[in-house]
Amino acid sequence: MIARKEEFTDMRINLDGGTYEGCTFRNCTLLYSGMLPVSLNKCFFENCVWDFIGPAGNALAFMRDLYIAGGDQREQVEDVLEKVKVTS
């Protein structure tokens, strides 16, 4: 799916494989499985819920378990999260 400057309200949207440019998402549940890349460029999100399912959900659960384990694993998870952050 390619969406440009569209508004989505009160929807469940599977983001996998989609390109969204300048879109607005309100009160949506946004699903991402990690099976296909997604592009979100200059989008606005209001009161949305992110639901990571399938491989993406498995990866997050793995990171959570590493973090809970503590020790060096917790530091490694923190390092990964720092790499994810983007600053302007």
VOMITI-904458 format. One record per residue: residue number from 1; chain; x, y, z of N, C-alpha, C, O, CB in turn. Coordinates in Angstrom, 3 decimals. Each point is the difference from the previous one (the first is absolute). Glycine has a CB too. Example, Ala and Ser with C-alpha at 12.3 -4.5 7.8 and 13.67 -1.06 7.14 Angstrom:
VOMITI-904458
+-------+-------+----------+----------+----------+----------+----------+----------+----------+----------+----------+----------+----------+----------+----------+----------+----------+
! lumti ! votor !      npx !      npy !      npz !     capx !     capy !     capz !      cpx !      cpy !      cpz !      opx !      opy !      opz !     cbpx !     cbpy !     cbpz !
+-------+-------+----------+----------+----------+----------+----------+----------+----------+----------+----------+----------+----------+----------+----------+----------+----------+
!     1 !     A !   13.190 !   -5.690 !    7.800 !   -0.890 !    1.190 !    0.000 !    0.900 !    1.200 !    0.000 !    1.036 !   -0.019 !    0.665 !   -2.928 !   -1.154 !    0.581 !
!     2 !     A !    1.542 !    2.223 !   -1.966 !    0.820 !    1.190 !    0.060 !   -0.770 !    1.090 !    0.730 !    0.509 !    1.108 !    0.169 !    0.675 !   -1.736 !   -2.314 !
+-------+-------+----------+----------+----------+----------+----------+----------+----------+----------+----------+----------+----------+----------+----------+----------+----------+
end
This chain:
VOMITI-904458
+-------+-------+----------+----------+----------+----------+----------+----------+----------+----------+----------+----------+----------+----------+----------+----------+----------+
! lumti ! votor !      npx !      npy !      npz !     capx !     capy !     capz !      cpx !      cpy !      cpz !      opx !      opy !      opz !     cbpx !     cbpy !     cbpz !
+-------+-------+----------+----------+----------+----------+----------+----------+----------+----------+----------+----------+----------+----------+----------+----------+----------+
!     1 !     A !    0.821 !   -1.178 !    0.000 !   -0.821 !    1.178 !    0.000 !    0.869 !    1.247 !    0.000 !    0.987 !    0.078 !    0.731 !   -2.792 !   -1.330 !    0.462 !
!     2 !     A !    1.442 !    2.205 !   -1.999 !    0.645 !    1.309 !    0.005 !   -1.072 !    1.025 !    0.343 !   -1.006 !    0.117 !   -0.701 !    2.765 !   -0.820 !   -1.028 !
!     3 !     A !   -1.538 !    1.443 !    2.810 !   -0.959 !    1.010 !    0.432 !    0.724 !    1.325 !    0.172 !    1.048 !    0.069 !    0.642 !   -2.477 !   -1.815 !    0.506 !
!     4 !     A !    0.871 !    2.781 !   -1.720 !    0.575 !    1.343 !    0.114 !   -1.065 !    0.963 !    0.523 !   -1.081 !    0.131 !   -0.573 !    2.701 !   -0.607 !   -1.325 !
!     5 !     A !   -1.286 !    1.143 !    2.998 !   -0.878 !    1.013 !    0.600 !   -1.419 !   -0.515 !    0.244 !   -0.976 !    0.721 !   -0.204 !    2.339 !    1.018 !   -0.933 !
!     6 !     A !   -1.464 !   -2.976 !    1.570 !   -1.300 !   -0.582 !    0.318 !   -0.205 !    0.016 !    1.510 !    0.962 !    0.033 !    0.768 !   -0.869 !   -1.494 !   -2.833 !
!     7 !     A !   -1.351 !    1.436 !    2.477 !   -0.342 !   -0.075 !    1.414 !   -0.657 !   -1.347 !    0.287 !   -0.886 !   -0.444 !   -0.730 !    0.608 !    2.961 !    0.852 !
!     8 !     A !    0.724 !   -3.149 !    0.944 !   -0.533 !   -1.276 !    0.434 !   -0.515 !    0.170 !    1.425 !    0.740 !    0.444 !    0.877 !    0.853 !   -1.743 !   -2.390 !
!     9 !     A !   -2.843 !    0.953 !    1.746 !   -0.608 !    0.168 !    1.318 !   -0.735 !   -1.278 !    0.395 !   -0.738 !   -0.589 !   -0.790 !    0.506 !    3.077 !    0.405 !
!    10 !     A !    0.459 !   -2.897 !    1.643 !   -0.690 !   -1.168 !    0.571 !    0.142 !   -1.245 !   -0.872 !   -0.981 !   -0.688 !   -0.283 !   -0.637 !    2.246 !    1.355 !
!    11 !     A !    2.847 !   -1.835 !   -1.493 !    0.242 !   -1.154 !   -0.878 !    1.100 !   -0.883 !    0.570 !    0.838 !    0.449 !    0.782 !   -1.561 !    0.899 !   -2.774 !
!    12 !     A !    0.704 !   -2.612 !    1.586 !    1.128 !   -0.923 !    0.208 !    0.741 !   -0.049 !   -1.325 !   -0.578 !   -0.359 !   -1.026 !   -0.640 !   -1.051 !    2.819 !
!    13 !     A !    2.492 !    1.770 !   -1.775 !    0.754 !    0.098 !   -1.242 !    1.245 !   -0.865 !    0.101 !    0.810 !    0.163 !    0.912 !   -1.680 !    2.171 !   -1.322 !
!    14 !     A !    1.012 !   -3.249 !   -0.530 !    1.217 !   -0.794 !   -0.108 !    0.993 !    0.816 !   -0.815 !   -0.202 !    0.228 !   -1.192 !   -1.064 !   -2.452 !    1.350 !
!    15 !     A !    2.333 !    2.658 !    0.487 !    0.968 !    0.886 !   -0.638 !    0.974 !   -0.718 !   -0.934 !    0.588 !    0.634 !   -0.876 !   -0.790 !    0.811 !    2.861 !
!    16 !     A !    0.381 !   -2.742 !   -1.816 !    1.003 !   -0.738 !   -0.772 !   -0.116 !    0.276 !   -1.495 !   -1.080 !   -0.106 !   -0.581 !    1.060 !   -1.665 !    2.333 !
!    17 !     A !    1.136 !    2.123 !   -2.359 !    0.053 !    0.207 !   -1.438 !   -0.548 !    1.335 !   -0.459 !   -0.023 !    0.273 !   -1.200 !   -0.165 !   -2.685 !    0.983 !
!    18 !     A !   -0.258 !    3.261 !    1.153 !   -0.623 !    1.259 !   -0.380 !    0.958 !    1.171 !   -0.008 !    1.039 !   -0.011 !    0.660 !   -3.122 !   -0.863 !    0.264 !
!    19 !     A !    1.705 !    1.887 !   -1.690 !    0.695 !    1.281 !   -0.025 !   -1.029 !    1.060 !    0.352 !   -1.031 !    0.124 !   -0.662 !    2.733 !   -0.902 !   -1.093 !
!    20 !     A !   -1.419 !    1.536 !    2.793 !   -0.914 !    1.026 !    0.480 !    0.762 !    1.322 !    0.070 !    0.999 !    0.112 !    0.711 !   -2.366 !   -1.816 !    0.613 !
!    21 !     A !    0.895 !    2.685 !   -2.056 !    0.661 !    1.300 !   -0.047 !   -0.987 !    1.087 !    0.392 !   -1.032 !    0.178 !   -0.647 !    2.603 !   -0.991 !   -1.150 !
!    22 !     A !   -1.244 !    1.541 !    2.868 !   -0.841 !    1.105 !    0.429 !   -1.391 !   -0.415 !    0.433 !   -0.941 !    0.786 !   -0.116 !    2.224 !    0.616 !   -1.407 !
!    23 !     A !   -1.431 !   -2.608 !    2.014 !   -1.313 !   -0.508 !    0.402 !   -0.262 !    0.289 !    1.479 !    0.925 !    0.209 !    0.785 !   -0.761 !   -2.013 !   -2.536 !
!    24 !     A !   -1.432 !    1.810 !    2.102 !   -0.435 !    0.186 !    1.375 !   -0.742 !   -1.258 !    0.450 !   -0.896 !   -0.497 !   -0.682 !    0.737 !    3.021 !    0.371 !
!    25 !     A !    0.559 !   -3.016 !    1.469 !   -0.624 !   -1.180 !    0.596 !   -0.601 !    0.413 !    1.335 !    0.721 !    0.459 !    0.886 !    0.912 !   -2.042 !   -2.041 !
!    26 !     A !   -2.958 !    1.425 !    1.310 !   -0.679 !    0.350 !    1.246 !   -0.750 !   -1.221 !    0.534 !   -0.762 !   -0.651 !   -0.715 !    0.535 !    3.063 !   -0.037 !
!    27 !     A !    0.465 !   -2.695 !    2.014 !   -0.708 !   -1.097 !    0.675 !    0.107 !   -1.316 !   -0.769 !   -0.959 !   -0.769 !   -0.067 !   -0.618 !    2.450 !    1.025 !
!    28 !     A !    2.724 !   -1.927 !   -1.523 !    0.211 !   -1.215 !   -0.795 !    0.814 !   -1.022 !    0.783 !    0.777 !    0.349 !    0.889 !   -0.884 !    1.010 !   -2.999 !
!    29 !     A !   -0.086 !   -2.614 !    1.763 !    0.892 !   -1.056 !    0.438 !    0.894 !   -0.312 !   -1.190 !   -0.475 !   -0.394 !   -1.065 !   -1.207 !   -0.572 !    2.759 !
!    30 !     A !    2.991 !    1.149 !   -1.497 !    0.961 !   -0.178 !   -1.080 !    0.747 !   -1.308 !    0.214 !    0.699 !   -0.173 !    0.998 !   -0.458 !    2.676 !   -1.285 !
!    31 !     A !   -0.395 !   -3.411 !   -0.653 !    0.600 !   -1.328 !    0.086 !    1.278 !   -0.051 !   -0.823 !    0.044 !    0.488 !   -1.129 !   -2.311 !   -1.516 !    1.475 !
!    32 !     A !    3.292 !    0.442 !    0.223 !    1.238 !   -0.214 !   -0.749 !    0.555 !   -1.362 !    0.363 !    0.234 !   -0.297 !    1.172 !    0.254 !    2.778 !   -1.243 !
!    33 !     A !   -0.275 !   -3.322 !   -0.962 !    0.500 !   -1.355 !    0.243 !    1.486 !   -0.149 !   -0.310 !    0.630 !   -0.964 !    0.436 !   -2.902 !    0.123 !   -0.950 !
!    34 !     A !    2.829 !    1.776 !   -0.228 !    1.404 !   -0.123 !   -0.361 !    0.231 !   -0.873 !   -1.219 !    1.146 !   -0.303 !   -0.333 !   -0.608 !    0.630 !    2.703 !
!    35 !     A !   -1.595 !   -0.733 !   -3.037 !    0.161 !   -0.838 !   -1.190 !    0.442 !    0.819 !   -1.210 !    0.718 !   -0.503 !   -0.864 !   -2.466 !   -1.042 !    1.759 !
!    36 !     A !    1.320 !    2.804 !   -0.958 !    0.374 !    0.893 !   -1.098 !    0.349 !    1.356 !    0.587 !   -0.548 !    0.380 !    1.035 !   -0.950 !   -1.610 !   -2.677 !
!    37 !     A !    2.401 !    1.971 !    1.002 !    0.324 !    1.334 !    0.504 !   -1.187 !    0.951 !   -0.157 !   -0.888 !   -0.216 !   -0.824 !    3.302 !   -0.172 !    0.250 !
!    38 !     A !   -2.402 !    1.431 !    1.377 !   -1.028 !    1.031 !   -0.072 !    0.693 !    1.359 !   -0.001 !    1.044 !    0.170 !    0.629 !   -2.750 !   -1.649 !    0.561 !
!    39 !     A !    1.131 !    2.432 !   -1.888 !    0.543 !    1.356 !   -0.033 !   -1.048 !    0.953 !    0.567 !   -1.115 !    0.087 !   -0.514 !    2.573 !   -0.627 !   -1.507 !
!    40 !     A !   -1.089 !    1.255 !    3.084 !   -0.860 !    1.013 !    0.618 !    0.753 !    1.323 !   -0.074 !    0.955 !    0.213 !    0.747 !   -2.085 !   -1.910 !    0.826 !
!    41 !     A !    0.712 !    2.576 !   -2.456 !    0.718 !    1.248 !   -0.231 !   -0.910 !    1.191 !    0.323 !   -1.024 !    0.209 !   -0.651 !    2.439 !   -1.321 !   -1.137 !
!    42 !     A !   -1.027 !    1.876 !    2.792 !   -0.732 !    1.205 !    0.402 !   -1.460 !   -0.283 !    0.320 !   -0.889 !    0.759 !   -0.384 !    2.432 !    0.566 !   -1.025 !
!    43 !     A !   -1.779 !   -2.421 !    2.114 !   -1.362 !   -0.364 !    0.406 !   -0.269 !    0.506 !    1.410 !    0.927 !    0.244 !    0.773 !   -0.867 !   -2.286 !   -2.255 !
!    44 !     A !   -1.334 !    2.197 !    1.806 !   -0.453 !    0.472 !    1.301 !   -0.844 !   -1.102 !    0.636 !   -0.873 !   -0.578 !   -0.648 !    0.907 !    3.015 !   -0.116 !
!    45 !     A !    0.237 !   -2.722 !    2.043 !   -0.705 !   -1.058 !    0.721 !   -0.663 !    0.589 !    1.233 !    0.660 !    0.631 !    0.825 !    0.969 !   -2.367 !   -1.665 !
!    46 !     A !   -2.931 !    1.530 !    0.966 !   -0.746 !    0.500 !    1.154 !   -0.793 !   -1.142 !    0.616 !   -0.873 !   -0.592 !   -0.635 !    0.724 !    2.902 !   -0.386 !
!    47 !     A !    0.476 !   -2.602 !    2.275 !   -0.739 !   -1.012 !    0.762 !   -0.028 !   -1.359 !   -0.712 !   -1.039 !   -0.658 !   -0.059 !   -0.360 !    2.497 !    1.020 !
!    48 !     A !    2.536 !   -2.240 !   -1.490 !    0.100 !   -1.286 !   -0.694 !    0.648 !   -1.049 !    0.901 !    0.736 !    0.321 !    0.933 !   -0.577 !    0.879 !   -3.140 !
!    49 !     A !   -0.453 !   -2.449 !    1.903 !    0.591 !   -1.133 !    0.702 !    0.838 !   -0.776 !   -1.009 !   -0.453 !   -0.304 !   -1.103 !   -1.486 !    0.166 !    2.770 !
!    50 !     A !    3.159 !   -0.175 !   -1.272 !    0.890 !   -0.788 !   -0.858 !   -0.066 !   -1.450 !    0.458 !    0.124 !   -0.287 !    1.191 !    1.418 !    2.278 !   -1.603 !
!    51 !     A !   -1.737 !   -2.900 !   -0.532 !   -0.083 !   -1.424 !    0.317 !    1.025 !   -0.727 !   -0.869 !   -0.164 !   -0.119 !   -1.214 !   -2.316 !    0.284 !    1.848 !
!    52 !     A !    3.535 !   -0.648 !    0.013 !    1.056 !   -0.725 !   -0.708 !   -0.325 !   -1.482 !    0.083 !   -0.061 !   -0.570 !    1.089 !    1.808 !    2.358 !   -0.569 !
!    53 !     A !   -1.954 !   -2.408 !   -1.672 !   -0.437 !   -1.388 !   -0.069 !    1.019 !   -0.816 !   -0.789 !    0.912 !    0.564 !   -0.604 !   -3.336 !    0.147 !    0.748 !
!    54 !     A !    2.277 !   -2.018 !   -0.143 !    0.881 !   -0.869 !   -0.793 !    1.453 !    0.218 !    0.339 !    0.340 !    0.166 !    1.172 !   -2.007 !   -0.150 !   -2.993 !
!    55 !     A !    2.553 !   -0.010 !    0.805 !    1.429 !    0.153 !    0.243 !    0.360 !    1.283 !    0.758 !    0.903 !   -0.012 !    0.836 !   -0.532 !   -1.297 !   -2.902 !
!    56 !     A !   -1.063 !    2.404 !    1.785 !    0.286 !    1.253 !    0.721 !   -0.339 !   -0.153 !    1.480 !    0.756 !    0.448 !    0.861 !   -1.215 !    0.889 !   -2.954 !
!    57 !     A !   -0.664 !   -1.961 !    2.386 !   -0.382 !   -0.258 !    1.387 !    0.977 !   -0.933 !    0.686 !    0.329 !    0.185 !    1.172 !   -2.703 !    0.162 !   -1.797 !
!    58 !     A !    2.840 !   -1.353 !   -0.109 !    0.990 !   -0.932 !    0.561 !    1.299 !    0.719 !    0.339 !    0.597 !   -0.257 !    1.045 !   -1.617 !   -1.609 !   -2.369 !
!    59 !     A !    1.461 !    2.768 !    0.446 !    1.235 !    0.743 !    0.246 !   -0.139 !    0.883 !    1.240 !    0.919 !    0.069 !    0.816 !   -0.414 !   -0.095 !   -3.282 !
!    60 !     A !   -1.647 !    0.699 !    2.612 !   -0.200 !    0.835 !    1.186 !   -0.073 !   -0.833 !    1.271 !    0.527 !    0.407 !    1.036 !   -1.722 !    1.251 !   -2.452 !
!    61 !     A !    0.551 !   -2.815 !    1.350 !   -0.074 !   -0.879 !    1.167 !    1.403 !   -0.491 !    0.386 !    0.321 !   -0.109 !    1.184 !   -2.660 !   -0.605 !   -1.857 !
!    62 !     A !    3.158 !    0.424 !   -0.322 !    1.382 !   -0.425 !    0.250 !    0.792 !    1.106 !    0.694 !    0.728 !   -0.256 !    0.959 !   -0.829 !   -1.246 !   -2.973 !
!    63 !     A !   -0.047 !    2.744 !    1.519 !    0.703 !    1.134 !    0.602 !   -0.487 !    0.222 !    1.441 !    0.801 !    0.291 !    0.889 !   -0.526 !    0.772 !   -3.181 !
!    64 !     A !   -1.578 !   -1.200 !    2.518 !   -0.554 !    0.146 !    1.347 !    0.606 !   -1.044 !    0.938 !    0.393 !    0.316 !    1.123 !   -2.541 !    0.597 !   -2.088 !
!    65 !     A !    2.218 !   -2.162 !    0.493 !    0.540 !   -1.066 !    0.835 !    1.478 !    0.232 !    0.318 !    0.445 !   -0.261 !    1.117 !   -2.106 !   -1.321 !   -2.122 !
!    66 !     A !    2.419 !    2.071 !    0.025 !    1.409 !    0.333 !    0.252 !    0.110 !    1.092 !    1.059 !    0.833 !   -0.077 !    0.904 !   -0.248 !   -0.562 !   -3.268 !
!    67 !     A !   -1.433 !    1.650 !    2.240 !    0.034 !    1.115 !    0.945 !   -0.345 !   -0.467 !    1.413 !    0.649 !    0.392 !    0.970 !   -1.273 !    1.179 !   -2.824 !
!    68 !     A !   -0.401 !   -2.409 !    1.956 !   -0.413 !   -0.514 !    1.306 !    1.105 !   -0.851 !    0.627 !    0.154 !   -0.022 !    1.221 !   -2.551 !    0.049 !   -1.981 !
!    69 !     A !    3.161 !   -0.725 !   -0.076 !    1.073 !   -0.858 !    0.507 !    1.072 !    0.799 !    0.730 !    0.704 !   -0.531 !    0.860 !   -1.145 !   -1.048 !   -2.732 !
!    70 !     A !    0.560 !    2.861 !    1.523 !    0.951 !    0.874 !    0.687 !    1.428 !   -0.201 !   -0.461 !    0.251 !   -0.595 !   -1.047 !   -1.756 !    0.575 !    2.986 !
!    71 !     A !    2.441 !    0.525 !   -1.143 !    1.424 !   -0.119 !   -0.301 !    0.374 !    0.645 !   -1.322 !   -0.559 !    1.026 !   -0.389 !    0.586 !   -3.117 !    1.693 !
!    72 !     A !    0.933 !    1.469 !   -1.990 !    0.486 !    0.519 !   -1.281 !   -1.113 !    0.066 !   -1.049 !    0.018 !    0.865 !   -0.876 !    2.241 !   -1.800 !    1.408 !
!    73 !     A !   -3.221 !    0.026 !   -0.440 !   -1.088 !   -0.028 !   -0.974 !   -0.796 !    1.311 !    0.048 !   -0.391 !    0.526 !   -1.042 !    0.256 !   -3.045 !    1.258 !
!    74 !     A !   -0.100 !    3.037 !    0.973 !   -0.752 !    1.252 !    0.140 !    0.742 !    1.137 !   -0.705 !   -0.620 !    0.818 !   -0.679 !   -0.344 !   -1.610 !    2.884 !
!    75 !     A !    2.258 !    0.843 !   -2.048 !    0.812 !    1.038 !   -0.659 !   -0.049 !   -0.156 !   -1.516 !   -0.045 !    0.996 !   -0.722 !    1.557 !   -0.903 !    2.728 !
!    76 !     A !   -1.502 !   -1.321 !   -2.491 !   -0.071 !   -0.229 !   -1.438 !   -1.336 !    0.458 !   -0.572 !   -0.045 !    0.562 !   -1.094 !    1.603 !   -2.493 !    1.356 !
!    77 !     A !   -2.638 !    1.696 !    0.462 !   -1.312 !    0.471 !   -0.440 !   -0.005 !    1.526 !   -0.030 !   -0.501 !    0.597 !   -0.953 !   -0.620 !   -2.660 !    1.913 !
!    78 !     A !    1.670 !    2.698 !    0.068 !    0.090 !    1.462 !    0.025 !    0.802 !    0.518 !   -1.196 !   -0.355 !    1.025 !   -0.583 !    0.197 !   -1.069 !    3.096 !
!    79 !     A !    1.223 !   -0.644 !   -2.878 !    0.805 !    0.397 !   -1.163 !   -0.826 !   -0.072 !   -1.287 !    0.079 !    0.890 !   -0.847 !    1.997 !   -1.717 !    2.012 !
!    80 !     A !   -2.860 !   -0.231 !   -1.302 !   -0.852 !   -0.136 !   -1.184 !   -0.998 !    1.154 !   -0.055 !   -0.203 !    0.599 !   -1.056 !    0.457 !   -3.116 !    1.120 !
!    81 !     A !   -0.875 !    2.826 !    1.073 !   -0.984 !    1.084 !    0.034 !    0.633 !    1.345 !   -0.345 !   -0.638 !    0.829 !   -0.649 !   -0.652 !   -2.102 !    2.371 !
!    82 !     A !    2.511 !    1.501 !   -1.305 !    0.700 !    1.251 !   -0.361 !    0.203 !    0.096 !   -1.499 !   -0.082 !    1.090 !   -0.567 !    1.240 !   -1.096 !    2.781 !
!    83 !     A !   -0.892 !   -1.124 !   -2.868 !    0.181 !    0.000 !   -1.453 !   -1.298 !    0.285 !   -0.733 !    0.014 !    0.499 !   -1.125 !    1.847 !   -2.115 !    1.398 !
!    84 !     A !   -2.980 !    1.301 !    0.359 !   -1.310 !    0.215 !   -0.621 !   -0.384 !    1.475 !    0.032 !   -0.678 !    0.487 !   -0.905 !   -0.013 !   -2.802 !    1.581 !
!    85 !     A !    1.120 !    3.021 !    0.354 !   -0.383 !    1.405 !    0.168 !    0.601 !    0.848 !   -1.113 !    1.147 !   -0.183 !   -0.406 !   -1.296 !   -0.136 !    2.897 !
!    86 !     A !   -0.670 !    1.254 !   -2.970 !    0.444 !    0.904 !   -1.063 !   -0.123 !    1.415 !    0.536 !   -1.024 !    0.374 !    0.572 !    0.307 !   -1.977 !   -2.432 !
!    87 !     A !    1.770 !    2.387 !    1.670 !   -0.066 !    1.402 !    0.400 !    0.150 !    0.876 !   -1.229 !    0.662 !   -0.356 !   -0.974 !    0.277 !   -0.185 !    3.250 !
!    88 !     A !   -1.573 !    1.689 !   -2.196 !    0.060 !    0.932 !   -1.135 !    1.109 !    0.991 !    0.192 !    0.207 !    0.866 !   -0.850 !   -2.642 !   -1.124 !    0.479 !
+-------+-------+----------+----------+----------+----------+----------+----------+----------+----------+----------+----------+----------+----------+----------+----------+----------+
end
